[in-house]
């Protein structure tokens, strides 16, 4: 009896932690995407957030979402490699 209660609580905590991880990853994606024009570092942040969202999708076994986020991560890294060589625009 006690063992099943502890196991149920552990599963709830794990599910809540996983949901929080996904929320943080997607929020970071949105914020960094909105700020990309300010600095090339936001492009890199977007790439890292896409990778985190892909990991989240793998953990919840959402394979299409994981694939799309992985592709976005590769695109963002390529953009960061291209954009980091340009001077940042001031005043945006």
C-alpha positions, 0 to 999 in steps of 0.5 A: 500500500505505502509502496504504491503511494510512493511510486505514484508520487514519484511518477507524478513528480517525474511527469511534472519535471518533464513538463517543466523542462519542455515548457522552459525549452519552448519558452527559451525558443520563443524568447530567443527567436524574438531577440535574434535581430539583436545579437548572434548570441540569440541565434545560438541560444535558439539553437540550444533551445531547439536541441532541448526541445528535441530532447524533450520530444524524445523523452515523451516519445513524440518522434515527429516533434523530435525530428522537426526540432532537431532540424531546426537546431541544425538550421539555427547552428548554420545561421549562427555560424553565418551571422556571427561573422557580421557586426551586430546591428545597434538600435534594434 
